[in-house]
Amino acid sequence: MWSFIKFLQGEENRFHHLRIQFYAGLGARPQQAKTIAIQRCIDNLGQRYYDGVISAMEYLDGLSYTVAKRKK
């Protein structure tokens, strides 16, 4: 119960910070290069799967490898 309340307080605090940044004219933070690289890998795998170049199993293996190698 207390952890849920603490979670809600954290979300409220985060919302207030975002609102202050928005009112100050600051936009959302730009994506990091690491995030962009991961998204490109995922997009590339998806395109290759939908084009029929790789099978569903190869697609899923590629996704799991892409996500797992970034978690270190």
FILO-696581 format. One record per atom (N, C-alpha, C, O): residue number from 0; atom name; x, z, y. Coordinates in nm, 4 decimals. Atoms other than C-alpha are relative to their C-alpha. Example, Ala and Ser with C-alpha at 12.3 -4.5 7.8 and 13.67 -1.06 7.14 Angstrom:
<nodes>
<node k="0" a="N" u="0.0890" w="0.0000" v="-0.1190"/>
<node k="0" a="CA" u="1.2300" w="0.7800" v="-0.4500"/>
<node k="0" a="C" u="0.0900" w="0.0000" v="0.1200"/>
<node k="0" a="O" u="0.1936" w="0.0665" v="0.1181"/>
<node k="1" a="N" u="-0.0820" w="-0.0060" v="-0.1190"/>
<node k="1" a="CA" u="1.3670" w="0.7140" v="-0.1060"/>
<node k="1" a="C" u="-0.0770" w="0.0730" v="0.1090"/>
<node k="1" a="O" u="-0.0261" w="0.0899" v="0.2198"/>
</nodes>
This chain:
<nodes>
<node k="0" a="N" u="0.0824" w="0.0000" v="-0.1195"/>
<node k="0" a="CA" u="0.0000" w="0.0000" v="0.0000"/>
<node k="0" a="C" u="0.0870" w="0.0000" v="0.1263"/>
<node k="0" a="O" u="0.0639" w="-0.0783" v="0.2184"/>
<node k="1" a="N" u="-0.0849" w="-0.0097" v="-0.1182"/>
<node k="1" a="CA" u="0.2726" w="0.0986" v="0.2477"/>
<node k="1" a="C" u="0.0840" w="-0.1252" v="0.0199"/>
<node k="1" a="O" u="0.1103" w="-0.1666" v="0.1329"/>
<node k="2" a="N" u="-0.0797" w="0.1223" v="-0.0136"/>
<node k="2" a="CA" u="0.4779" w="-0.2083" v="0.1710"/>
<node k="2" a="C" u="-0.0847" w="-0.1130" v="0.0589"/>
<node k="2" a="O" u="-0.0340" w="-0.1957" v="0.1347"/>
<node k="3" a="N" u="0.0891" w="0.1014" v="-0.0562"/>
<node k="3" a="CA" u="0.1760" w="-0.4263" v="0.2518"/>
<node k="3" a="C" u="-0.0180" w="0.0219" v="0.1500"/>
<node k="3" a="O" u="-0.0176" w="-0.0735" v="0.2278"/>
<node k="4" a="N" u="0.0140" w="-0.0315" v="-0.1426"/>
<node k="4" a="CA" u="0.1286" w="-0.2483" v="0.5841"/>
<node k="4" a="C" u="0.1271" w="-0.0385" v="0.0747"/>
<node k="4" a="O" u="0.1213" w="-0.0945" v="0.1841"/>
<node k="5" a="N" u="-0.1278" w="0.0365" v="-0.0614"/>
<node k="5" a="CA" u="0.4984" w="-0.2928" v="0.6602"/>
<node k="5" a="C" u="0.0124" w="-0.1522" v="0.0121"/>
<node k="5" a="O" u="0.0633" w="-0.2033" v="0.1118"/>
<node k="6" a="N" u="-0.0008" w="0.1459" v="-0.0040"/>
<node k="6" a="CA" u="0.4645" w="-0.6627" v="0.5734"/>
<node k="6" a="C" u="-0.0858" w="-0.0510" v="0.1159"/>
<node k="6" a="O" u="-0.0430" w="-0.1389" v="0.1908"/>
<node k="7" a="N" u="0.0884" w="0.0428" v="-0.1085"/>
<node k="7" a="CA" u="0.1700" w="-0.7020" v="0.8128"/>
<node k="7" a="C" u="0.0614" w="0.0295" v="0.1369"/>
<node k="7" a="O" u="0.0485" w="-0.0506" v="0.2294"/>
<node k="8" a="N" u="-0.0654" w="-0.0326" v="-0.1267"/>
<node k="8" a="CA" u="0.3631" w="-0.5259" v="1.0891"/>
<node k="8" a="C" u="0.1114" w="-0.1001" v="0.0305"/>
<node k="8" a="O" u="0.1289" w="-0.1417" v="0.1451"/>
<node k="9" a="N" u="-0.1059" w="0.0989" v="-0.0183"/>
<node k="9" a="CA" u="0.6545" w="-0.7625" v="1.0360"/>
<node k="9" a="C" u="-0.0554" w="-0.1350" v="0.0417"/>
<node k="9" a="O" u="0.0015" w="-0.2019" v="0.1279"/>
<node k="10" a="N" u="0.0627" w="0.1274" v="-0.0363"/>
<node k="10" a="CA" u="0.4250" w="-1.0653" v="1.0527"/>
<node k="10" a="C" u="-0.0518" w="0.0030" v="0.1433"/>
<node k="10" a="O" u="-0.0399" w="-0.0955" v="0.2161"/>
<node k="11" a="N" u="0.0480" w="-0.0129" v="-0.1371"/>
<node k="11" a="CA" u="0.2681" w="-0.9368" v="1.3733"/>
<node k="11" a="C" u="0.1174" w="-0.0099" v="0.0979"/>
<node k="11" a="O" u="0.1076" w="-0.0761" v="0.2012"/>
<node k="12" a="N" u="-0.1189" w="0.0043" v="-0.0844"/>
<node k="12" a="CA" u="0.6141" w="-0.8854" v="1.5223"/>
<node k="12" a="C" u="0.0543" w="-0.1426" v="0.0105"/>
<node k="12" a="O" u="0.0913" w="-0.1878" v="0.1188"/>
<node k="13" a="N" u="-0.0478" w="0.1384" v="0.0012"/>
<node k="13" a="CA" u="0.7206" w="-1.2369" v="1.4181"/>
<node k="13" a="C" u="-0.0903" w="-0.0884" v="0.0861"/>
<node k="13" a="O" u="-0.0423" w="-0.1731" v="0.1614"/>
<node k="14" a="N" u="0.0946" w="0.0779" v="-0.0793"/>
<node k="14" a="CA" u="0.4052" w="-1.3826" v="1.5715"/>
<node k="14" a="C" u="0.0220" w="0.0220" v="0.1492"/>
<node k="14" a="O" u="0.0191" w="-0.0733" v="0.2270"/>
<node k="15" a="N" u="-0.0227" w="-0.0288" v="-0.1418"/>
<node k="15" a="CA" u="0.4718" w="-1.2067" v="1.9029"/>
<node k="15" a="C" u="0.1272" w="-0.0681" v="0.0504"/>
<node k="15" a="O" u="0.1298" w="-0.1201" v="0.1619"/>
<node k="16" a="N" u="-0.1231" w="0.0680" v="-0.0392"/>
<node k="16" a="CA" u="0.8270" w="-1.3425" v="1.9110"/>
<node k="16" a="C" u="-0.0230" w="-0.1504" v="0.0160"/>
<node k="16" a="O" u="0.0246" w="-0.2110" v="0.1120"/>
<node k="17" a="N" u="0.0289" w="0.1432" v="-0.0095"/>
<node k="17" a="CA" u="0.7021" w="-1.6956" v="1.8424"/>
<node k="17" a="C" u="-0.0829" w="-0.0319" v="0.1238"/>
<node k="17" a="O" u="-0.0598" w="-0.1329" v="0.1902"/>
<node k="18" a="N" u="0.0852" w="0.0210" v="-0.1167"/>
<node k="18" a="CA" u="0.4381" w="-1.6630" v="2.1136"/>
<node k="18" a="C" u="0.0812" w="0.0079" v="0.1286"/>
<node k="18" a="O" u="0.0622" w="-0.0726" v="0.2198"/>
<node k="19" a="N" u="-0.0854" w="-0.0132" v="-0.1183"/>
<node k="19" a="CA" u="0.6949" w="-1.5449" v="2.3675"/>
<node k="19" a="C" u="0.0879" w="-0.1236" v="0.0156"/>
<node k="19" a="O" u="0.1038" w="-0.1751" v="0.1262"/>
<node k="20" a="N" u="-0.0835" w="0.1197" v="-0.0049"/>
<node k="20" a="CA" u="0.9232" w="-1.8354" v="2.2781"/>
<node k="20" a="C" u="-0.0816" w="-0.1215" v="0.0430"/>
<node k="20" a="O" u="-0.0337" w="-0.2048" v="0.1199"/>
<node k="21" a="N" u="0.0866" w="0.1122" v="-0.0358"/>
<node k="21" a="CA" u="0.6326" w="-2.0793" v="2.3077"/>
<node k="21" a="C" u="-0.0323" w="0.0027" v="0.1489"/>
<node k="21" a="O" u="-0.0247" w="-0.1000" v="0.2164"/>
<node k="22" a="N" u="0.0328" w="-0.0118" v="-0.1418"/>
<node k="22" a="CA" u="0.5316" w="-1.9471" v="2.6495"/>
<node k="22" a="C" u="0.1216" w="-0.0258" v="0.0882"/>
<node k="22" a="O" u="0.1074" w="-0.0709" v="0.2019"/>
<node k="23" a="N" u="-0.1226" w="0.0224" v="-0.0766"/>
<node k="23" a="CA" u="0.8948" w="-1.9670" v="2.7631"/>
<node k="23" a="C" u="0.0431" w="-0.1464" v="-0.0030"/>
<node k="23" a="O" u="0.1386" w="-0.1845" v="0.0646"/>
<node k="24" a="N" u="-0.0318" w="0.1418" v="0.0057"/>
<node k="24" a="CA" u="0.8999" w="-2.3364" v="2.6769"/>
<node k="24" a="C" u="0.0953" w="-0.0375" v="-0.1111"/>
<node k="24" a="O" u="0.1390" w="-0.1523" v="-0.1194"/>
<node k="25" a="N" u="-0.0876" w="0.0299" v="0.1126"/>
<node k="25" a="CA" u="1.1154" w="-2.3092" v="2.3682"/>
<node k="25" a="C" u="-0.0836" w="-0.0526" v="-0.1154"/>
<node k="25" a="O" u="-0.1892" w="0.0025" v="-0.1464"/>
<node k="26" a="N" u="0.0713" w="0.0560" v="0.1143"/>
<node k="26" a="CA" u="1.0070" w="-2.5223" v="2.0760"/>
<node k="26" a="C" u="0.0417" w="0.0685" v="-0.1285"/>
<node k="26" a="O" u="0.1103" w="0.1707" v="-0.1273"/>
<node k="27" a="N" u="-0.0400" w="-0.0508" v="0.1306"/>
<node k="27" a="CA" u="1.0470" w="-2.4599" v="1.7085"/>
<node k="27" a="C" u="0.1490" w="-0.0264" v="-0.0192"/>
<node k="27" a="O" u="0.2050" w="-0.1202" v="0.0375"/>
<node k="28" a="N" u="-0.1426" w="0.0185" v="0.0258"/>
<node k="28" a="CA" u="1.4003" w="-2.4212" v="1.5835"/>
<node k="28" a="C" u="0.0223" w="-0.1303" v="-0.0750"/>
<node k="28" a="O" u="-0.0568" w="-0.1663" v="-0.1621"/>
<node k="29" a="N" u="-0.0298" w="0.1238" v="0.0731"/>
<node k="29" a="CA" u="1.5592" w="-2.7458" v="1.4686"/>
<node k="29" a="C" u="0.0440" w="0.0312" v="-0.1425"/>
<node k="29" a="O" u="0.0993" w="0.1376" v="-0.1703"/>
<node k="30" a="N" u="-0.0389" w="-0.0199" v="0.1388"/>
<node k="30" a="CA" u="1.6168" w="-2.7883" v="1.0991"/>
<node k="30" a="C" u="0.1509" w="0.0006" v="-0.0124"/>
<node k="30" a="O" u="0.2209" w="-0.0708" v="0.0593"/>
<node k="31" a="N" u="-0.1435" w="-0.0056" v="0.0259"/>
<node k="31" a="CA" u="1.9601" w="-2.7007" v="0.9692"/>
<node k="31" a="C" u="0.0403" w="-0.1213" v="-0.0822"/>
<node k="31" a="O" u="-0.0423" w="-0.1823" v="-0.1501"/>
<node k="32" a="N" u="-0.0516" w="0.1153" v="0.0744"/>
<node k="32" a="CA" u="2.1797" w="-2.9713" v="0.8195"/>
<node k="32" a="C" u="-0.0210" w="0.0184" v="-0.1499"/>
<node k="32" a="O" u="-0.0473" w="-0.0780" v="-0.2217"/>
<node k="33" a="N" u="0.0189" w="-0.0290" v="0.1423"/>
<node k="33" a="CA" u="2.1516" w="-2.8002" v="0.4806"/>
<node k="33" a="C" u="-0.1436" w="-0.0319" v="-0.0424"/>
<node k="33" a="O" u="-0.1660" w="-0.0912" v="-0.1479"/>
<node k="34" a="N" u="0.1406" w="0.0263" v="0.0294"/>
<node k="34" a="CA" u="1.7722" w="-2.8194" v="0.4903"/>
<node k="34" a="C" u="-0.0283" w="-0.1497" v="-0.0010"/>
<node k="34" a="O" u="-0.1016" w="-0.1990" v="-0.0868"/>
<node k="35" a="N" u="0.0196" w="0.1447" v="-0.0080"/>
<node k="35" a="CA" u="1.7820" w="-3.1850" v="0.5920"/>
<node k="35" a="C" u="0.0573" w="-0.0682" v="-0.1231"/>
<node k="35" a="O" u="-0.0032" w="-0.1609" v="-0.1770"/>
<node k="36" a="N" u="-0.0632" w="0.0593" v="0.1183"/>
<node k="36" a="CA" u="2.0201" w="-3.2666" v="0.3054"/>
<node k="36" a="C" u="-0.0848" w="0.0224" v="-0.1248"/>
<node k="36" a="O" u="-0.1011" w="-0.0686" v="-0.2060"/>
<node k="37" a="N" u="0.0857" w="-0.0297" v="0.1154"/>
<node k="37" a="CA" u="1.7961" w="-3.0946" v="0.0498"/>
<node k="37" a="C" u="-0.1245" w="-0.0875" v="0.0036"/>
<node k="37" a="O" u="-0.1645" w="-0.1429" v="-0.0988"/>
<node k="38" a="N" u="0.1210" w="0.0804" v="-0.0122"/>
<node k="38" a="CA" u="1.4890" w="-3.2755" v="0.1833"/>
<node k="38" a="C" u="0.0278" w="-0.1463" v="-0.0318"/>
<node k="38" a="O" u="-0.0552" w="-0.2131" v="-0.0934"/>
<node k="39" a="N" u="-0.0357" w="0.1388" v="0.0318"/>
<node k="39" a="CA" u="1.6681" w="-3.6107" v="0.1611"/>
<node k="39" a="C" u="0.0138" w="-0.0204" v="-0.1500"/>
<node k="39" a="O" u="-0.0316" w="-0.1214" v="-0.2037"/>
<node k="40" a="N" u="-0.0139" w="0.0096" v="0.1461"/>
<node k="40" a="CA" u="1.7586" w="-3.5445" v="-0.2031"/>
<node k="40" a="C" u="-0.1370" w="-0.0030" v="-0.0668"/>
<node k="40" a="O" u="-0.1611" w="-0.0830" v="-0.1572"/>
<node k="41" a="N" u="0.1344" w="-0.0061" v="0.0576"/>
<node k="41" a="CA" u="1.3980" w="-3.4540" v="-0.2825"/>
<node k="41" a="C" u="-0.0754" w="-0.1300" v="0.0277"/>
<node k="41" a="O" u="-0.1413" w="-0.1839" v="-0.0612"/>
<node k="42" a="N" u="0.0667" w="0.1264" v="-0.0346"/>
<node k="42" a="CA" u="1.2654" w="-3.7603" v="-0.0980"/>
<node k="42" a="C" u="0.0544" w="-0.1162" v="-0.0819"/>
<node k="42" a="O" u="-0.0212" w="-0.2019" v="-0.1277"/>
<node k="43" a="N" u="-0.0638" w="0.1061" v="0.0775"/>
<node k="43" a="CA" u="1.5148" w="-3.9849" v="-0.2756"/>
<node k="43" a="C" u="-0.0469" w="0.0042" v="-0.1454"/>
<node k="43" a="O" u="-0.0793" w="-0.0992" v="-0.2039"/>
<node k="44" a="N" u="0.0486" w="-0.0132" v="0.1378"/>
<node k="44" a="CA" u="1.4159" w="-3.8480" v="-0.6162"/>
<node k="44" a="C" u="-0.1452" w="-0.0468" v="-0.0112"/>
<node k="44" a="O" u="-0.1809" w="-0.1181" v="-0.1050"/>
<node k="45" a="N" u="0.1402" w="0.0400" v="0.0013"/>
<node k="45" a="CA" u="1.0478" w="-3.8945" v="-0.5333"/>
<node k="45" a="C" u="-0.0168" w="-0.1503" v="0.0084"/>
<node k="45" a="O" u="-0.0980" w="-0.2087" v="-0.0633"/>
<node k="46" a="N" u="0.0083" w="0.1456" v="-0.0146"/>
<node k="46" a="CA" u="1.0993" w="-4.2522" v="-0.4232"/>
<node k="46" a="C" u="0.0428" w="-0.0704" v="-0.1278"/>
<node k="46" a="O" u="-0.0215" w="-0.1664" v="-0.1703"/>
<node k="47" a="N" u="-0.0481" w="0.0607" v="0.1243"/>
<node k="47" a="CA" u="1.2983" w="-4.3364" v="-0.7368"/>
<node k="47" a="C" u="-0.1020" w="0.0178" v="-0.1125"/>
<node k="47" a="O" u="-0.1193" w="-0.0710" v="-0.1959"/>
<node k="48" a="N" u="0.1011" w="-0.0239" v="0.1032"/>
<node k="48" a="CA" u="1.0274" w="-4.1786" v="-0.9541"/>
<node k="48" a="C" u="-0.1203" w="-0.0927" v="0.0204"/>
<node k="48" a="O" u="-0.1672" w="-0.1556" v="-0.0745"/>
<node k="49" a="N" u="0.1188" w="0.0821" v="-0.0265"/>
<node k="49" a="CA" u="0.7390" w="-4.3617" v="-0.7845"/>
<node k="49" a="C" u="0.0282" w="-0.1496" v="-0.0124"/>
<node k="49" a="O" u="-0.0634" w="-0.2285" v="-0.0356"/>
<node k="50" a="N" u="-0.0382" w="0.1397" v="0.0210"/>
<node k="50" a="CA" u="0.9322" w="-4.6901" v="-0.8023"/>
<node k="50" a="C" u="0.0219" w="-0.0317" v="-0.1475"/>
<node k="50" a="O" u="0.0418" w="-0.1477" v="-0.1837"/>
<node k="51" a="N" u="-0.0166" w="0.0202" v="0.1435"/>
<node k="51" a="CA" u="0.9672" w="-4.6403" v="-1.1784"/>
<node k="51" a="C" u="0.1449" w="-0.0083" v="-0.0457"/>
<node k="51" a="O" u="0.1717" w="-0.0487" v="-0.1589"/>
<node k="52" a="N" u="-0.1421" w="0.0062" v="0.0349"/>
<node k="52" a="CA" u="1.3473" w="-4.6175" v="-1.1734"/>
<node k="52" a="C" u="0.0377" w="0.1141" v="-0.0939"/>
<node k="52" a="O" u="0.1202" w="0.0964" v="-0.1835"/>
<node k="53" a="N" u="-0.0280" w="-0.1145" v="0.0868"/>
<node k="53" a="CA" u="1.3519" w="-4.2706" v="-1.3336"/>
<node k="53" a="C" u="-0.1299" w="0.0501" v="-0.0616"/>
<node k="53" a="O" u="-0.2385" w="0.0270" v="-0.0086"/>
<node k="54" a="N" u="0.1176" w="-0.0538" v="0.0695"/>
<node k="54" a="CA" u="1.1176" w="-4.0980" v="-1.5771"/>
<node k="54" a="C" u="-0.0413" w="0.1333" v="0.0632"/>
<node k="54" a="O" u="0.0286" w="0.1882" v="0.1484"/>
<node k="55" a="N" u="0.0495" w="-0.1278" v="-0.0514"/>
<node k="55" a="CA" u="0.9120" w="-3.7871" v="-1.5068"/>
<node k="55" a="C" u="0.0971" w="0.1128" v="-0.0332"/>
<node k="55" a="O" u="0.1200" w="0.2016" v="0.0490"/>
<node k="56" a="N" u="-0.0934" w="-0.1052" v="0.0400"/>
<node k="56" a="CA" u="1.1593" w="-3.5723" v="-1.6997"/>
<node k="56" a="C" u="0.1271" w="-0.0044" v="0.0854"/>
<node k="56" a="O" u="0.1791" w="0.0999" v="0.1252"/>
<node k="57" a="N" u="-0.1182" w="0.0131" v="-0.0862"/>
<node k="57" a="CA" u="1.4541" w="-3.7100" v="-1.5003"/>
<node k="57" a="C" u="-0.0309" w="0.0470" v="0.1421"/>
<node k="57" a="O" u="0.0534" w="0.1072" v="0.2085"/>
<node k="58" a="N" u="0.0440" w="-0.0439" v="-0.1322"/>
<node k="58" a="CA" u="1.2585" w="-3.6472" v="-1.1809"/>
<node k="58" a="C" u="-0.0008" w="0.1526" v="0.0081"/>
<node k="58" a="O" u="0.0523" w="0.2108" v="0.1027"/>
<node k="59" a="N" u="0.0072" w="-0.1461" v="0.0009"/>
<node k="59" a="CA" u="1.1899" w="-3.2844" v="-1.2736"/>
<node k="59" a="C" u="0.1377" w="0.0630" v="-0.0164"/>
<node k="59" a="O" u="0.1677" w="0.1643" v="0.0468"/>
<node k="60" a="N" u="-0.1368" w="-0.0500" v="0.0153"/>
<node k="60" a="CA" u="1.5481" w="-3.2306" v="-1.3895"/>
<node k="60" a="C" u="0.0756" w="-0.0096" v="0.1324"/>
<node k="60" a="O" u="0.1470" w="0.0830" v="0.1708"/>
<node k="61" a="N" u="-0.0662" w="0.0181" v="-0.1288"/>
<node k="61" a="CA" u="1.6737" w="-3.3695" v="-1.0599"/>
<node k="61" a="C" u="-0.0470" w="0.1005" v="0.1036"/>
<node k="61" a="O" u="0.0332" w="0.1535" v="0.1805"/>
<node k="62" a="N" u="0.0533" w="-0.0992" v="-0.0931"/>
<node k="62" a="CA" u="1.4422" w="-3.1435" v="-0.8610"/>
<node k="62" a="C" u="0.0551" w="0.1387" v="-0.0296"/>
<node k="62" a="O" u="0.0974" w="0.2104" v="0.0611"/>
<node k="63" a="N" u="-0.0480" w="-0.1339" v="0.0346"/>
<node k="63" a="CA" u="1.5443" w="-2.8336" v="-1.0532"/>
<node k="63" a="C" u="0.1486" w="0.0136" v="0.0312"/>
<node k="63" a="O" u="0.1927" w="0.1192" v="0.0766"/>
<node k="64" a="N" u="-0.1428" w="-0.0047" v="-0.0313"/>
<node k="64" a="CA" u="1.9129" w="-2.9200" v="-1.0140"/>
<node k="64" a="C" u="0.0222" w="0.0097" v="0.1508"/>
<node k="64" a="O" u="0.1078" w="0.0858" v="0.1961"/>
<node k="65" a="N" u="-0.0141" w="-0.0013" v="-0.1456"/>
<node k="65" a="CA" u="1.8742" w="-2.9842" v="-0.6414"/>
<node k="65" a="C" u="-0.0297" w="0.1378" v="0.0567"/>
<node k="65" a="O" u="0.0423" w="0.1862" v="0.1440"/>
<node k="66" a="N" u="0.0376" w="-0.1319" v="-0.0506"/>
<node k="66" a="CA" u="1.7017" w="-2.6513" v="-0.5832"/>
<node k="66" a="C" u="0.0955" w="0.1070" v="-0.0516"/>
<node k="66" a="O" u="0.1369" w="0.1945" v="0.0244"/>
<node k="67" a="N" u="-0.0834" w="-0.1040" v="0.0603"/>
<node k="67" a="CA" u="1.9160" w="-2.4463" v="-0.8236"/>
<node k="67" a="C" u="0.1409" w="0.0009" v="0.0575"/>
<node k="67" a="O" u="0.1972" w="0.1086" v="0.0772"/>
<node k="68" a="N" u="-0.1376" w="0.0011" v="-0.0496"/>
<node k="68" a="CA" u="2.2522" w="-2.5598" v="-0.6895"/>
<node k="68" a="C" u="0.0081" w="0.0495" v="0.1435"/>
<node k="68" a="O" u="0.1165" w="0.0858" v="0.1891"/>
<node k="69" a="N" u="-0.0001" w="-0.0469" v="-0.1388"/>
<node k="69" a="CA" u="2.1501" w="-2.4607" v="-0.3352"/>
<node k="69" a="C" u="-0.0232" w="0.1507" v="0.0092"/>
<node k="69" a="O" u="-0.0023" w="0.2088" v="0.1157"/>
<node k="70" a="N" u="0.0351" w="-0.1410" v="-0.0054"/>
<node k="70" a="CA" u="2.0491" w="-2.1041" v="-0.4292"/>
<node k="70" a="C" u="0.1204" w="0.0934" v="-0.0016"/>
<node k="70" a="O" u="0.1049" w="0.2127" v="0.0243"/>
<node k="71" a="N" u="-0.1189" w="-0.0860" v="0.0125"/>
<node k="71" a="CA" u="2.4056" w="-1.9744" v="-0.4722"/>
<node k="71" a="C" u="0.0329" w="0.0723" v="0.1270"/>
<node k="71" a="O" u="0.1299" w="0.1480" v="0.1315"/>
</nodes>
